[in-house]
């Protein structure tokens, strides 16, 4: 009898040892949503600094992820093949990678303010190329996407559904942003480096915006200089610390919501988001209206 117990104990120990590599691998390929957000922020910061080595190091961790784990223990499958493909080149386009990461961080922040009414928007995105081809069931037979799982997410007031929607929504933004960035590659090439921009004052940034709009006709980049002048103006008056790693929504969230400054800063941030991420057309009228928003903000005392 004692011999049988020993054999059983050895078998259990052997099975436990075999399970360790797979358990370690599973843990390595899964992180929490907050840890995932931090990885994205580190990659975004490295891309802003044009630190290709640092970007590749943190991107390896992101690409290795297979799923996320929410606070209520829900698993979310993720795929970062786009990031792996973007860094496959010896000279990757860091500007495109930076803008995609910025959009992902922005969407994660916006996800906390998303409601069930955005499900229809999500359906439209997932039912159109290239995402309609990602569903195996759809590829085999049925032309309709099964939204039973998404409907389940909204039942019983699940606390993690907003975050889940935000992550899925990022996938839709990536394809659209990529085409927008390529379309504006000329203006991207003309931008000053972060080090040069840090030497600007708020007044110089506005002067640069007027010059870019008048002489180059690049209203989209001119709007970016107006937004930069706003951030510099806030820092010069000690109202807000200028931190390039913060998303636009985080900048707005740093200002008390019941203050006159927040009321005037909100449209400045919202207009910039629409223009910079390619959702709105940019022309002389758009630039003039945005310049007026920026000027009105500076009247706050």
TABEL-V377308 format. One record per backbone hydrogen bond with DSSP energy under -0.5 kcal/mol. NH is the residue of the N-H (numbers start at 1). CO is the residue of the C=O. If there is no record, write none. Layout:
nh->NH co->CO
nh->NH co->CO
This chain:
nh->5 co->1
nh->6 co->2
nh->7 co->3
nh->8 co->4
nh->9 co->5
nh->10 co->6
nh->11 co->7
nh->12 co->8
nh->13 co->9
nh->14 co->10
nh->15 co->11
nh->16 co->12
nh->17 co->13
nh->18 co->14
nh->19 co->15
nh->20 co->16
nh->21 co->17
nh->22 co->18
nh->23 co->19
nh->24 co->20
nh->25 co->21
nh->26 co->22
nh->27 co->23
nh->28 co->24
nh->29 co->25
nh->30 co->27
nh->31 co->67
nh->33 co->69
nh->36 co->32
nh->37 co->33
nh->38 co->34
nh->39 co->35
nh->40 co->36
nh->41 co->37
nh->42 co->38
nh->43 co->39
nh->44 co->40
nh->45 co->41
nh->46 co->42
nh->47 co->43
nh->48 co->44
nh->49 co->45
nh->50 co->47
nh->51 co->46
nh->52 co->50
nh->55 co->51
nh->56 co->52
nh->57 co->53
nh->58 co->54
nh->59 co->55
nh->60 co->56
nh->61 co->57
nh->62 co->58
nh->63 co->59
nh->64 co->60
nh->65 co->61
nh->65 co->62
nh->66 co->29
nh->67 co->29
nh->68 co->76
nh->69 co->31
nh->70 co->74
nh->73 co->70
nh->76 co->68
nh->78 co->66
nh->83 co->80
nh->84 co->80
nh->85 co->81
nh->86 co->82
nh->87 co->83
nh->88 co->85
nh->92 co->89
nh->94 co->92
nh->97 co->93
nh->98 co->94
nh->99 co->95
nh->100 co->96
nh->101 co->97
nh->102 co->98
nh->103 co->99
nh->104 co->100
nh->105 co->101
nh->106 co->102
nh->107 co->103
nh->108 co->104
nh->109 co->105
nh->110 co->106
nh->111 co->107
nh->112 co->109
nh->113 co->110
nh->114 co->111
nh->118 co->115
nh->119 co->116
nh->120 co->117
nh->122 co->118
nh->123 co->119
nh->124 co->120
nh->125 co->121
nh->126 co->122
nh->127 co->123
nh->128 co->125
nh->131 co->128
nh->132 co->128
nh->133 co->130
nh->134 co->131
nh->136 co->134
nh->139 co->135
nh->140 co->136
nh->141 co->137
nh->142 co->137
nh->147 co->145
nh->151 co->147
nh->152 co->148
nh->153 co->149
nh->154 co->150
nh->154 co->151
nh->155 co->152
nh->157 co->154
nh->158 co->155
nh->161 co->158
nh->164 co->160
nh->165 co->161
nh->166 co->162
nh->167 co->163
nh->168 co->164
nh->169 co->165
nh->170 co->166
nh->171 co->167
nh->171 co->168
nh->172 co->168
nh->173 co->169
nh->174 co->170
nh->175 co->171
nh->176 co->172
nh->177 co->173
nh->178 co->174
nh->179 co->175
nh->180 co->176
nh->181 co->177
nh->182 co->178
nh->183 co->179
nh->184 co->180
nh->185 co->182
nh->188 co->184
nh->189 co->185
nh->190 co->186
nh->191 co->187
nh->191 co->188
nh->197 co->193
nh->198 co->194
nh->199 co->196
nh->200 co->197
nh->205 co->201
nh->206 co->202
nh->207 co->203
nh->208 co->204
nh->209 co->205
nh->210 co->206
nh->211 co->207
nh->212 co->208
nh->213 co->209
nh->214 co->210
nh->215 co->211
nh->216 co->211
nh->216 co->212
nh->217 co->212
nh->218 co->212
nh->219 co->217
nh->222 co->218
nh->223 co->219
nh->224 co->220
nh->225 co->221
nh->226 co->222
nh->227 co->223
nh->228 co->224
nh->229 co->225
nh->230 co->226
nh->231 co->227
nh->232 co->228
nh->233 co->229
nh->234 co->230
nh->235 co->231
nh->236 co->232
nh->237 co->233
nh->238 co->235
nh->239 co->234
nh->240 co->234
nh->243 co->241
nh->246 co->243
nh->251 co->247
nh->252 co->248
nh->253 co->249
nh->254 co->250
nh->254 co->251
nh->255 co->252
nh->259 co->256
nh->263 co->259
nh->264 co->260
nh->265 co->261
nh->266 co->262
nh->267 co->263
nh->268 co->264
nh->269 co->265
nh->270 co->266
nh->271 co->267
nh->272 co->268
nh->273 co->269
nh->274 co->270
nh->275 co->271
nh->276 co->272
nh->277 co->273
nh->278 co->275
nh->279 co->274
nh->280 co->274
nh->287 co->283
nh->288 co->284
nh->289 co->285
nh->290 co->286
nh->291 co->287
nh->292 co->288
nh->293 co->289
nh->294 co->290
nh->295 co->291
nh->296 co->292
nh->297 co->293
nh->298 co->294
nh->299 co->296
nh->300 co->297
